[in-house]
Amino acid sequence: MLDIYKLQDTITKSTHFENIQILKGSTMELKHEDLVIQTLGKPLIESPLKLSKIDGDFLTNYVEEKERVLYHNSLCKIQEEIATGHDPLSFEKAGPREKIFFDPAHTRVGIVTCGGLCPGINDVIRGLVMQLHFWYRVKNIYGFRYGFLGMIKESGLQPMILDPDVVSEIHEKGGTILGSSRGPQDVGQMIDRLMDYNINLLFCVGGDGTLKGAGEITEEITKRGLAISVVGIPKTIDNDIGFIEKTFGFETAFTHAVESIRTAHVEARGYQNCVGLVKLMGRQSGYITANASIASQDVNFCLIPEIPFDLEGGNGFYKHLLERIKRKSHAVVVVAEGVGDLFCAKDERDVSGNRKSGDVGIFLREGISKYFKENGVPVNVKYIDPSYIIRSSRAIPSDSIYCNQLAQNAVHAGMAGKTGVVVGNWNNSFTYVPIDVAIKNRKFIDPESMFWLNVLESTGQPRWMQNKPRQKN
């Protein structure tokens, strides 16, 4: 699994992918100490959950601190590690502890949601509030408005008081009742705001930028010697956070994306020489595009940032698309937005520091039309961009379940005094991952994986659409 977590030390981009270099030598080699979770102190308070430590009594057992989830699921890999005299690499297992650090009667909690909208944010907020209120009996819960901006006193934004009545029906709606924003804020001012409200536990719901901010907040809290726990809940529709198998909202995203692909397929079949073109989310990782392509079974070309391809030339994408149209008179193309970084990037960055991509959907629509005209073949391109419809939708049931489980495990972590941690899922178990480890590693689709082979088998597209021969790294 480690090979899909490559640190991108050098990525040079061109319109023909010729200069892309992902240095394999920069792969982060994990050590046991990298996965140690920081705690605020020894938990001494009896948990109010009243669970069990005995099998067979029809009560769920507490998770012991020593319980771990194996990093590798390969017996060969595990045997290799044992043969070196080391314990196999593993994550701390998430779940309720018998002893907790914070006294629920005096605990004050803050929740903040940041970054782009994503299905399931309200589900997570609701799950946090319900878990804190009913199970841990925490009564003082504040929701900071409009992301980290609301954690700055000078913004004038007052936090929302959250309780079960306020959040009871929010999971029926998309978006976030707390609002969101992008861009960094002064860490010192944010911590001053936490101190103003005597916050003991902060939940940060967001993607890599948000988690980076949460990590900086944790560092400053540690420097000041404060007993404030910071717990991250991974929100990125692109599913690209390191060492976390699935982020919430991702499953909802590619489920709705399938409907857009089906629409494109209907349009493409309804006209002669018609291309149904769909652009989906995925700034640097193509998980939504790839999963939606497999799920729909209607896609002929799946274009993602991880797989290099040329547009023109004898083995370029346009040539293969033209051949498909001549054979079948229709085609469906799905492209991840991040491909725009490679063909039509802008020399600009957003407030979060991310490079702005050009609209690769419009770029390809115009490029396809031009190429076909130059080759004397009429073509009709139907372009669909469902991005904002997907982002603002409510979570599908399976995602709602996952959101609630993430929220519950986040509360278990925070109440036990764990900090600088993000809740994840690995080998079908919920885990705790240090924030600094998660944000250092973006998750990419491995071109040599069985998953990418599944995509090729589903689409029937060429394995390689570059004019130069493939080179081994």
C-alpha positions in Angstrom: 0.0 0.0 0.0 2.9 2.4 0.7 3.6 3.1 -2.9 0.4 5.2 -3.3 1.7 7.6 -0.7 4.5 9.4 -2.5 5.7 12.7 -1.4 5.7 15.0 -4.5 9.0 16.7 -4.0 9.3 17.6 -7.6 6.4 17.9 -10.0 7.0 19.8 -13.2 4.0 20.1 -15.4 3.7 20.6 -19.2 0.9 20.4 -21.7 2.2 16.9 -22.8 3.0 15.5 -19.4 6.6 15.1 -20.6 8.2 16.5 -17.6 6.2 15.1 -14.8 8.4 13.6 -12.2 7.1 11.9 -9.1 10.2 10.9 -7.2 9.8 7.4 -5.9 12.8 7.9 -3.7 10.8 10.4 -1.7 8.3 7.8 -0.4 7.8 8.3 3.3 9.1 5.3 5.2 6.9 5.0 8.3 8.4 4.1 11.6 6.6 3.0 14.8 7.3 6.4 16.4 5.6 8.2 13.5 2.3 6.7 14.5 2.4 7.4 18.2 -0.6 9.5 19.3 0.0 12.5 21.5 -2.0 12.7 24.7 -2.6 15.6 27.2 -2.0 13.4 30.2 -3.0 10.3 32.0 -6.7 9.6 31.8 -8.0 9.1 35.4 -11.8 9.7 35.1 -14.2 6.9 34.8 -16.0 6.9 31.5 -19.8 7.6 31.7 -20.4 5.1 28.9 -20.6 2.2 31.3 -19.3 -0.4 28.9 -17.6 -3.6 29.6 -14.3 -5.4 29.7 -15.8 -8.9 29.8 -16.8 -11.0 26.7 -20.2 -12.6 26.7 -22.1 -10.1 28.8 -23.9 -8.5 25.9 -22.1 -5.2 26.4 -19.6 -3.6 24.1 -16.1 -3.8 25.4 -13.8 -0.8 25.9 -10.9 -0.5 23.5 -7.6 -1.0 25.4 -4.7 1.4 24.7 -2.6 -1.4 23.5 -5.0 -2.5 20.7 -3.6 -1.8 17.2 -4.7 -2.1 13.6 -2.0 -3.6 11.3 -0.7 -1.3 8.5 -0.1 -4.2 6.1 -2.8 -6.8 5.3 -0.3 -9.0 3.5 1.0 -12.0 5.5 4.2 -11.9 3.6 4.9 -8.3 4.6 4.0 -9.0 8.3 6.3 -12.0 8.3 9.1 -9.9 6.9 8.7 -7.4 9.6 8.7 -10.0 12.4 11.8 -11.6 10.9 13.7 -8.3 11.4 12.9 -8.5 15.1 10.3 -5.7 15.0 6.6 -5.6 15.7 4.6 -5.1 12.5 3.7 -1.5 11.7 0.3 -0.6 13.1 -2.1 2.3 13.9 -3.7 2.9 17.3 -7.3 1.5 17.3 -10.1 4.0 17.7 -12.9 3.6 20.1 -14.1 4.2 23.7 -11.6 4.1 26.6 -12.4 3.0 30.1 -10.7 6.1 31.5 -11.1 9.5 30.1 -9.1 12.7 30.5 -11.8 15.4 30.6 -14.5 15.7 33.2 -17.7 15.9 31.1 -19.4 18.2 33.6 -16.7 20.8 33.0 -15.8 20.2 29.4 -16.5 22.9 26.8 -16.3 21.9 23.1 -15.8 23.8 19.9 -16.6 22.5 16.3 -15.3 24.2 13.1 -15.9 23.2 9.5 -13.6 24.5 6.8 -12.8 24.3 3.1 -15.1 23.3 0.2 -18.6 22.0 0.8 -19.0 18.2 0.8 -21.8 15.8 1.4 -22.1 14.7 5.0 -20.7 17.7 6.9 -24.0 18.2 8.7 -24.1 14.5 9.5 -20.7 14.8 11.2 -21.8 17.9 13.2 -24.9 16.1 14.3 -23.0 13.0 15.3 -20.5 15.0 17.4 -23.3 16.9 19.2 -25.4 13.8 19.9 -22.4 11.7 21.1 -21.1 14.5 23.3 -24.5 15.3 24.8 -26.2 11.9 25.3 -23.3 9.6 25.9 -20.6 11.8 27.5 -23.1 14.3 29.0 -21.2 17.3 27.8 -23.6 20.3 27.7 -21.4 23.2 26.4 -20.9 22.9 22.7 -20.1 25.8 20.4 -20.0 25.9 16.6 -17.6 28.4 15.2 -19.1 30.2 12.1 -17.5 30.2 8.7 -14.4 28.1 9.3 -11.3 29.4 10.9 -12.5 32.9 10.2 -15.0 32.5 13.0 -12.3 31.6 15.4 -10.9 35.2 15.1 -12.5 37.6 17.5 -12.0 40.5 15.0 -14.3 38.8 12.5 -17.2 39.7 14.7 -18.7 36.3 14.2 -20.3 34.8 17.3 -20.3 31.0 17.8 -23.5 29.1 17.5 -24.6 27.2 20.6 -25.2 23.6 19.6 -27.5 21.1 21.3 -29.7 18.1 20.1 -32.6 20.3 19.3 -30.5 22.5 17.0 -28.9 19.6 15.1 -31.8 17.1 15.1 -32.7 17.5 11.4 -29.6 19.0 9.9 -28.5 15.7 8.3 -31.4 16.0 6.0 -29.7 19.0 4.3 -26.5 19.5 2.3 -23.8 21.9 3.2 -22.9 22.9 6.8 -25.1 24.8 9.2 -21.9 26.4 10.6 -20.8 27.8 7.2 -17.3 27.5 5.8 -14.4 29.5 4.4 -11.0 29.0 2.9 -7.6 30.4 3.8 -5.4 30.6 6.8 -6.0 32.7 10.0 -3.6 33.8 12.7 -3.0 30.7 14.9 -2.3 32.8 18.0 -5.6 34.7 17.6 -7.5 31.4 17.1 -6.1 30.0 20.4 -6.9 33.2 22.2 -10.5 32.7 21.0 -10.5 29.2 22.4 -9.3 30.5 25.7 -12.0 33.2 25.7 -14.6 30.5 25.6 -12.6 28.1 27.9 -12.7 25.4 25.1 -11.1 22.1 26.2 -11.8 20.2 23.0 -11.8 21.4 19.4 -13.0 19.3 16.5 -11.8 20.4 13.0 -13.8 19.1 10.1 -11.9 19.6 6.8 -9.4 18.4 4.2 -5.6 18.7 4.0 -5.6 22.5 4.4 -7.9 22.4 7.4 -5.8 19.5 9.0 -2.7 21.5 8.4 -4.3 24.4 10.3 -5.3 22.0 13.1 -1.8 20.7 13.3 -0.5 24.3 13.7 -3.1 24.9 16.4 -1.9 21.8 18.2 1.7 22.9 18.1 0.9 26.4 19.5 -1.3 24.9 22.2 1.6 22.6 23.2 4.0 25.6 23.3 1.6 27.4 25.6 1.2 24.4 27.9 -2.6 24.4 27.5 -4.8 21.3 28.1 -6.8 21.6 24.9 -7.4 18.6 22.7 -7.5 19.0 18.9 -9.1 16.2 16.8 -9.5 16.2 13.0 -12.2 14.6 11.0 -11.1 14.1 7.4 -13.4 15.9 4.9 -12.2 15.8 1.3 -14.5 14.8 -1.5 -11.4 13.8 -3.5 -10.5 11.0 -1.0 -6.9 11.9 -1.1 -5.7 12.2 2.5 -2.9 9.9 3.4 -3.3 6.7 5.5 -7.1 7.0 5.5 -8.8 4.5 3.2 -12.0 6.6 2.7 -13.0 10.1 3.6 -16.7 11.0 4.2 -18.6 12.5 1.2 -16.5 10.5 -1.3 -19.0 7.7 -1.7 -21.9 10.1 -2.1 -19.8 12.1 -4.7 -19.1 9.2 -7.1 -22.6 7.9 -6.6 -24.1 11.1 -7.9 -21.4 11.4 -10.5 -22.7 8.1 -12.0 -26.0 9.8 -12.7 -24.2 12.6 -14.7 -22.3 9.9 -16.6 -25.6 8.1 -17.5 -27.0 11.4 -18.7 -23.9 12.0 -20.9 -24.3 8.5 -22.3 -27.9 9.1 -23.2 -27.0 12.3 -24.9 -24.1 10.7 -26.7 -26.2 7.9 -28.1 -29.0 10.3 -29.2 -26.9 12.0 -31.8 -24.6 11.0 -34.6 -20.9 11.4 -33.8 -21.6 12.7 -30.3 -19.2 12.8 -27.4 -20.6 13.0 -23.9 -18.0 14.8 -21.8 -18.2 14.9 -18.0 -15.9 16.8 -15.7 -15.7 15.6 -12.1 -13.8 16.8 -8.9 -10.3 15.7 -8.2 -7.6 18.3 -8.0 -4.6 15.9 -7.8 -6.2 12.5 -7.3 -8.7 10.9 -9.6 -10.6 8.7 -7.2 -14.1 10.1 -7.9 -13.5 9.9 -11.7 -12.2 6.4 -11.6 -14.8 5.0 -9.2 -17.6 6.6 -11.1 -16.3 5.2 -14.3 -16.2 1.6 -13.0 -19.6 2.0 -11.4 -21.3 3.4 -14.5 -19.9 0.9 -17.0 -20.7 3.5 -19.7 -17.4 5.3 -19.8 -15.0 4.9 -22.8 -12.2 7.2 -21.6 -11.3 7.9 -18.0 -8.7 10.8 -17.7 -7.1 11.4 -14.3 -4.0 13.4 -13.1 -2.0 10.3 -12.1 -2.0 8.7 -15.6 0.0 10.7 -18.2 -1.4 11.1 -21.7 -0.9 13.2 -24.8 -3.7 15.0 -26.6 -2.5 14.9 -30.1 -0.2 12.7 -32.1 -0.4 9.1 -33.4 -1.0 7.7 -29.9 -2.7 10.7 -28.4 -6.2 10.8 -26.8 -7.8 12.8 -29.6 -6.7 10.1 -32.1 -8.1 7.3 -30.0 -11.4 9.2 -29.5 -11.7 9.8 -33.2 -11.2 6.1 -33.9 -13.9 5.3 -31.3 -16.4 7.7 -32.9 -15.7 6.2 -36.4 -16.4 2.8 -35.0 -19.4 3.4 -32.7 -20.6 7.0 -33.6 -20.6 7.9 -29.9 -18.3 8.0 -26.8 -18.4 9.0 -23.2 -15.3 10.8 -21.7 -14.9 11.5 -18.0 -12.1 13.8 -16.8 -10.9 14.8 -13.4 -10.6 18.6 -12.8 -6.9 18.2 -11.9 -6.0 17.3 -15.5 -6.5 21.0 -16.1 -3.2 21.6 -14.1 -1.4 19.8 -16.9 -3.0 21.4 -19.9 -4.6 24.7 -19.0 -3.3 25.7 -15.6 -3.5 29.4 -14.5 -0.6 31.2 -12.9 -2.7 32.0 -9.9 -3.5 30.5 -6.5 -6.6 30.6 -4.4 -6.8 31.9 -0.8 -5.8 28.5 0.5 -2.6 28.5 -1.6 -3.9 25.9 -4.1 -2.9 26.5 -7.8 -6.0 27.4 -9.8 -6.8 24.9 -12.6 -8.2 26.0 -15.9 -11.5 24.5 -16.8 -10.4 21.3 -18.4 -13.9 20.5 -19.4 -14.2 23.5 -21.6 -10.7 23.1 -22.8 -11.3 19.5 -24.0 -14.7 20.5 -25.5 -13.0 23.1 -27.7 -10.0 20.9 -28.3 -12.1 17.9 -29.4 -14.2 20.1 -31.7 -11.1 21.6 -33.3 -9.3 18.3 -33.8 -12.3 16.6 -35.4 -12.9 19.6 -37.7 -9.2 19.4 -38.8 -9.7 15.8 -39.6 -12.9 16.3 -41.6 -15.2 14.5 -39.1 -18.3 16.4 -37.7 -18.7 16.0 -34.0 -21.2 17.1 -31.4 -19.8 17.5 -27.8 -22.2 17.5 -24.9 -20.4 18.9 -21.8 -21.7 18.3 -18.3 -20.2 19.7 -15.1 -22.1 18.5 -12.0 -19.5 19.6 -9.4 -21.6 22.1 -7.4 -24.7 19.9 -7.5 -22.6 17.0 -6.1 -20.8 19.1 -3.5 -24.1 20.5 -2.1 -26.0 17.3 -1.9 -27.0 15.5 1.2 -25.1 12.3 2.1 -26.4 8.9 0.8 -27.3 6.5 3.6 -24.0 4.5 3.6 -22.1 7.8 3.8 -24.3 9.0 6.7 -23.5 5.9 8.6 -19.8 6.5 8.0 -20.0 10.2 9.1 -21.7 9.2 12.3 -19.0 6.6 13.1 -16.2 9.1 12.4 -17.9 11.6 14.7 -18.4 9.0 17.5 -14.7 7.9 17.3 -13.6 11.5 17.2 -15.4 12.1 20.5 -13.9 9.0 22.1 -10.4 10.3 21.1 -11.0 13.8 22.4 -12.6 12.9 25.7 -9.6 10.5 26.3 -7.2 13.4 25.9 -5.8 12.5 22.6 -4.7 15.4 20.5 -3.1 16.3 17.2 -5.0 13.3 15.8 -7.2 12.6 12.8 -9.8 9.8 12.8 -9.4 7.4 9.9 -10.2 3.9 8.7 -7.7 1.3 7.8 -8.2 -2.5 7.1 -11.9 -2.2 7.9 -11.2 -0.7 11.4 -11.4 2.8 12.7 -8.0 4.2 13.6 -6.2 7.3 15.0 -3.5 8.8 12.8 -1.2 11.7 13.8 -2.2 14.8 11.9 1.3 15.6 10.8 1.6 12.1 9.2 -1.7 12.4 7.4 -1.0 15.8 5.9 2.5 14.9 4.7 1.1 12.2 2.4 -1.4 12.8 -0.4 -3.1 9.6 -1.7 -2.8 8.9 -5.4 -4.1 6.1 -7.7 -1.3 3.7 -8.4 -1.0 3.1 -12.1 0.2 -0.4 -11.4 -2.6 -1.3 -9.0 -5.4 -3.7 -9.6 -7.8 -0.8 -9.1 -6.5 1.0 -12.2 -6.6 -2.3 -14.1 -10.3 -2.4 -13.1 -10.8 1.0 -14.7 -9.1 -0.1 -18.0 -11.1 -3.3 -18.1 -14.3 -1.3 -17.6 -13.6 1.4 -20.2 -11.6 -0.5 -22.8 -9.4 2.6 -23.3 -5.8 2.1 -24.3 -3.4 1.3 -21.5 -1.1 4.1 -22.7 -1.9 7.3 -24.6 1.5 8.9 -25.0 3.5 9.1 -28.2 6.8 8.3 -26.5 7.5 4.8 -25.3 6.8 4.0 -21.6 9.9 4.2 -19.4 10.5 2.3 -16.2 11.2 4.5 -13.2 
